[in-house]
Amino acid sequence: MALGSLLDRHASYRTDDLALVFEDQRYTWVELRDNVHRLIRGLADEGIGHGDHVALLLDNCIPLVEVYWAAATAGIVVVPLSPLLRGNGLTSLINDSDAVAVIAMDHMAPHLDEVRGDVASVADDRWFVVGEAPESYRSYADLHRHGPPEPVAHPPVDDDVFNIVYSSGTTGLPKGIVHTHRIREAYCTGFATSYRIAQDSVIIHSGSLVFNGAFLTLMPWFYTGCSFVLMPGFDAVKMVGLMGDEAATHAMLVPSQIVQLLEDDRFEVSTLSSIEMLCSVGAPLLLEHKLKLVDRFPDRCYELYGLTEGFVTILDRNDFLAKADSVGVPPPLYEMRIVDDDGNDVAVGEIGEIAGRGPITTTGYYKRPDLTAAAIRDGWLHSGDLGRVDEDGFLYLVDRKKDMIISGGVNVYPTDIEEVVITHPAVRDVAVFGVPHDMWGEQPVAAVTLSTEADPDEIKEWANERVAARYQKLGGVVVLDSFPMSVAGKTLRREIKAAYLEGGDS
């Protein structure tokens, strides 16, 4: 019951210390513990307890945090889903997860109305909303049953499921990645150590808490009992101000957020002297941005490469400059291989598929032994990502296999081209993808956002003069106001490509 003991421990030994901040709400550990116990009591009164699956369609909010703590403490299995899900994608994931209850934001009710009749496992009286409950829904507040804390009837154990995280929901078959309490305990200890998070740390988080990357700092908060400052969503100007006001020490950010923060002159160490860790996660941080970040915050920058399925490498602050274009090494207790299509190890410096294993590797995909067997072979998780290692064992990402462009029979990696385009003085961000070409099969195209006005043809010619090889030359450049983003803050390259092709550009 290691994970399940943490909330009561913090409430006992850190009674009046600040646990959680959300907008104008501030909770001590005792206040947070009491709220979570009221929730557990309310869920139990509804017949929902240990082992029951509860689907969440929540924006960042206090109830979302409370349900995560209820999962840790009482063994409820949480299924965090993106509030952006609609229609068939929403139906398929709720049904696949075997949820017995749904807790959603009130603004999700119209979208839920469209699918409730197709969700067999959730009874009519188990649809709860945070906010104003419309007719046929119940208020989340109804679950807060008052009374003294009671012992949890069936405390969770290490091999119980903590949550199921879906990798996608709009296309293809649902892939629910299972994380047990044991895995989340490894998140607690491993990432607290890697990121030097301690009892007196102040973590600030602006990304969506339904994104698995949030657990990289959320679980160390569970473990250390430090303070967690949660924002409703990412806003670069507000985040910089809040970092200063709350004396934040640790922040996990995706590259698109870092790009925006770097445009604020206050985002540097002399203004934000409390910062001890800024970590990039979710997608490769282009070298141009990485060097700007470390210049603003020397000896405080990290990068994590990882899979929700459970393998990571970390570029530590002590190696950030010396190995700036790498994504670091596996932490202690993790192992990594670079393999060819037959599963054989390749030589140092050669490109192959990244495979790894460690204490956070998933037990499998929910109800999908076929997908589990394809992804985890002989205990090794195969990532679908391409990379190489240097003589020191540091990992260098090349690209996703599925994003690789084949032009004239040659493998072309979008990241290599992106690293060139981003150095153009007018380019703010870039995403490269392949489009059909009559002669070469595929040809690279770059979508860019700009910091100053520039001609797309000029950017194309400028980049093509600087790429390393002929097959990396761009066939076109398209300027966008912004890039489509997932709920996790990742650039959706496939949507940019689809819109480009639909528009008939060439």
N, C-alpha and C positions, 0 to 999 in steps of 0.2 A: 504493500500500500504506500510505496514511497511518494508517488505523485499525489495521491489522495490525502497525504498528511500535511502538505505544505501550507494550505490556507489556514488551518487551525494553528499551525506552528507560528506563522507570522503574526496572527492575531494575538497569540499568547505572549510572544517575546518582543514584538514590535508594535505594541497596542496602538499607540497614537501616531506612529510614523505615517508619512504620506505614502499611500499605495498607488492611487490612480487619479489622474486629472483628465477631464474631458470638458472642454469649453469652460463654463463657469462652475462646474461640479468638481468637488475635491473630496476624496474618500480616504479615510484612514484604513488600516488593515482590519480593525474591528468592524468598522462600518461596512466594508466590502464583504467580510466574512458573514456578517448578519444578513446582508442582502442575498448572498448566495444560498445560505441555509433556508431563507424564506422561499426562494425559488425551488430548491430541492423538495421542501415540504409541499409546495403547491403542485409540482409535477407528480409527486407521490400520490397526492390526493386525487389526481386525475388518472392514476394507474400507470404512470410513466416513471420508470426507474432503471435500475441496472440492466444494461444490455439493450435497452430500447433505442431505436434510431430516431433522431430528431433533425429534420431538415431546416436549415436557416437560410433566409433570403434577406440579409440585413446589411445596411450600410454600417460604417463604423459608428458604434454607439455603446453605451454602458450595458444594455441587455446582451449584446454579443459577447462582451467580456464575461458577464455573469454566467452565461450558458457554457462557455469554455471552462470556467472554474467548476461548474456543476458536473461537467464531464469528468474532470480530474478527481473530484471529491466523491461523487456518487456513482460513477460508472455508466452514465448516460453516453451514448455514442452520438457525437455531433457530425452532421453532414453539411459543411458550409458550402453554399452554392452562390454563384454570382447573381447579384440583383439585376444584372443586365439580361438574364435568361428570359426567353419568351417562348410561347407556343410549344411545339413538339420537343424542343430542347429541354424545356422546363419539365414537361410531363415525363420524358424518358428518364431523366436523372432522379426525380422524386420516386418514380416507380422502381427503378433499378436499385435504389438505396434501401428499399423496404422501410421507409420512414413511417412512423406511427403518428407523428405530429409535425406541423409546419409552423415556424415562427418567422414572420416577415415584416417588413416595413409597411406602414399603412398605404403608401403610394403603390405598392405591389398588388393591392387587392383587385384592381380591374384586370390585371394580367392573370392572376390566380383564378378569377371567376371563369376565364376561358378554358381552364384545364381541370378544375376540381372534379368534374364528372368523370374524368379519365384517370383519376388517381384512386386506386382501390384500397390502399392500405391505410389511408388517413380518414378517420371518422369525421362526420360533419362538425362535431363539437371540439375538434382538435386543431382548428385553424386559428392561430393567434396572430395579432398584429401589434407592432410597437407604434404608438401614436393613437390617433382617433380610429376606433374600431367601427367599420361600416356594418350594416345589417348582415347577418349570417357569419360574422367573425367575432371572435372573443378578444378582449384586450389582454396583452401581455401582463399588464398590471394585476390581472386576476390571479396570476400564478404566484404572486408574492403573498404568501399566507403568513400572518403574523403569529408570533409565539416564540418561546425560548428555543434555541438550537437543540435538535435531537440527534442522537447518534445515527449515522447512516446505516440503513438496514443491511445492505450488502456492499461493503467496501470493495472497490476494484482491485484487481491483482495485475501483475506485470504483463501477463499475456492477454488481458482483456483489450478489446479494441477501444481506442480513444476517439479516433475520427476516421472518416472516409473522405478523401479529397479527390474530386473528379478533375481529370486532365482536360476535358473538353465536354461540350454539351450541345453544340450546334451541328456538327457533322460527325459521321462515323459512329462506331459503337461506343457506348459509355465505358469509360475506364476509371473505376473507382479505386484509388490507391489507398490501401489499408495501413494505418499507423496505430500501433499498440501503445499501451502505457509505457512499456519498456523502451520503445523507440523514442517517445516524447521525453522520457527521463534522460536518454542519451543526448537529446537536444539541450536539455537543461544544463547538464554538466559540461558537455563538450563545447558548446558555443559560448557559455559563460567564461570558460577557460580561454578559448581562442580569441575572444574579443575583449578579454580583461574586464568583464562586467562584475562588479562587486556590490555589496550591500548598500553602499552610499552612491551608487551610480544613478543617473537620471536618463532614462531611455525616452526618446521622442519618436513617435511613429505617425506617419501621414498616409501610408499606403493602405490598401484594403486589407482588413484582417481575415478575409476569406481566402486570401492568397497564401499558399504554404510558406512563402518567403517570410511572412510576418512572424512565423514561429521561430525564426532564427534569433530574434530578440525577445519575443513574447515568452518563450520557455525559460530563458535565463532570468527574466523578471519573476516568473513563477518560483524559480529555484532560489534566487538570492534575496527576494523580498525588497528589492530596490524600488524606485518610483518609476511609473510608466505614464508618460504624457501622450494621450491619444488625440489626434486631430480628426475632424469629420472627413476630411479629404485633403489632397495635396494642394497647397497654395504657396508658391515660393516666397512671396512677400511676407505672408503670415507666419510661415514656418521659420524664417530667419528671425523675426521678432520674438516668436515663442521660444526659440532656442536660447536667446539671450535672457528673456524674462524668467524662464524656469531653470536656467543654468544647466542646460542639457549636456550630457557627457557622451551619449551614444546615439547614433542614427543609422538605420538601414535604408538605402535609397536605390531606386532603379536609375539606369542611365538617363532616361528622359527627364527625370526630376533633377539630376545633377546638372544637366545642360541648362535648365531654367535657373537653378540656384546660382550658377556661376555668373549670371547676368546681373546679380545684385552685388554692389560693391561692399555691402555689409557682411557678405558671406566670406569671411576670412578670419584668421586666428586672432588677430589683435582685437577684433570686435567680439568674437565668440571664443573667448579664452578658456571656457569650461570644456570645450569639445575635446574628447579623448579618442573617439573612433567615428569615422565615417566610412561605411562599407557599401560598395556597389554590388548589386545582385540582380539576377533576373535576365540579363543579357550582357554580352561583352561591352565593356566600356572602352570606346575608341581611345587610342593612345593620346591623341590631341587633347581630349577632355581629361584623361587621366593625369597628364602632366600639368594641366592647369589646376586640377584639384589638389595635387600634392604641393604645388607651389603656394597655394592659399593655406593649406593645412599640413605643413611638413610633419613627418613622423606620426601621423594620425590616420592615414588612409589604408584601407583594406579592400580586397576584392574577393568575392566568392563565386565560384562556378559550382553549380549543383543541380541535381534532379530531384523533383518531388518524390520520386521513387526511392531516393535514399543513397546518394553518393555525392561527396563534395571535395573540392580542393579550395584552399585558402591562400591568397597572397597576403602575407603578414605585413604589418607596417614597417618592420625592419628590413624587408626585402623589396619594398614597393618601388624604389628607384632603381636598384640594381637589376631587377627583373621586371621592369615596368610593363613589358608587352606580354608577360605570362599571366596565368591565373593561379600561380602558386603550386603548392604540394598538398597531398592528402594529409589531414591531421593525424595525430597518433591514433592507433587502432583501426585505421583505414588502409586499404591496399588498392593499387591502380595498375592496370595493364593497358597497352596500346596494341590492338590486334588487327589482323587482316580479315578478309571475308571468310576465311576458313577457321578463324579463331586462334590463329598462331600469333605469338608475339612478334612484333616488327622491331627492327633495329633502332637504336637511339637516333633521333632526328628524322625518322621516316614517319609518314602520315598513316594513321590507321584509326579504327574506331576506339573510343574511350570506353573501358570497362572498369568497374570498381566494385568494392564491397566494404562494409563497415557496420557499425552498431545501429545505424539508422536505416538500413536497407529494408524496404517494405516486405511484409510477409506475403504480399501478392496483390493482384487486382481482384476486387470484390466479385465473387461468383464467376470469375473468368480464368479458370486454370489454364486454358489454352494461351491466353495472352501472357499469363505469368510465366509459363514454360518458355515462351518465345523471348521474353525480356531477361529472365534470370536463368542462366545456363551454368550448371555446375557451381552454383553459388555466386556467380559473377553477374552483376547487373550490366547489361549492354545498353549504352546510352543513346545510340543513333547519332552521336556527335563525333566529328573528326578532330583529331589533334595529334600532337607530337610532343615528345619530351626532350629536353636537352641533357647534356652530360651530368648535370646536377640533379636531374629528376624533376625539374619544374615543367609544368604542363603549359603548352601553348595551344589555344583553340584555333582551329582552322575554319570550321563551319558545321552547320547541321547537314547531314547527308541529304536530306530532302530539299535543302536550299541550294545545293551545289548546282552550278550551271555547267553543262557540257557543250562546248563550242568547238566545232571542228574536231571532235574526238578528244579534246583536252579538258581536264577538270579545271573549272574556274571557280574560285571561292569568293563570294560577295564581300566578305570582310576585308580581304586584301585590297579590293577596289575602294571600299568605304574609307579605309585608312588614308588613302590618297585624297579622295574628294573632300573629306572633312577639313583638310588643311587649306582649302581655298578660303581666302579672307571673308567672303560673303556668305559662306555656308554655315548654317547653325547646326543642322543635323542631316543625316543621309541614310537612305536605305536602298540597297542595290538588289535587283532581282533579274531573272532571266526571262526573255520573251522569245517566241518562235522566230526563226530566221531561215529563209529558203535555202541558203547555201551552207550555213554553219550549224544548223540545227537549233541553236539558241544563241542569243546575244545579250550582253549585260545592258541594263538600263538603270539609271539612278534617279530616285525621287529625292528632292532636297527641300528643306525649309531654310529660309534666308534670314540673316541678321541685318543685311543691307541689300538694296536693290541690285540685281545682277541679271545679265542675259543668259538664259539656259544654254544657248549654243556656245557662248564664251566659256562657261563652266565646263562643258563637254570637251572643247578643244584644249582647255587648260589641263584637265585631268588626263586626257589621252596622250598628252606630251610627257606625262610623269609616271604613268603606270609602268610596271616592270616588263610587261610582255604584250605583244600584239593582240593576243586573244583576250586580254583584259580591257581592251578599249571599249568605251561606251558607245552604244548605238543611239542613245538619246538621254536627255535630262529633262525631267518634268519638275516644275516648282509647285509645291503645295503650301497652303497656309499652315497646316498642322498635319501630323501623322495620326491615323487611327490607333487607339491604344486599347489593350485588354484591361480588365478590372485590376490586373496586377501591375499595370503601367508599362507593359511591354509593347513595342511597336509591332503592329500587325502587318508584316511584310506581305502576307498572302492577300490581304484586302487591298493594299496599294496596287499590287500586281493585277488583281482582278479588275479594279476600277480602270487601270491603265489600258488593259486589253479591251474592256468593254467600250472605252472611249475611242478605240480605233487608232490610237497613236502608234507610230512606228519610227 
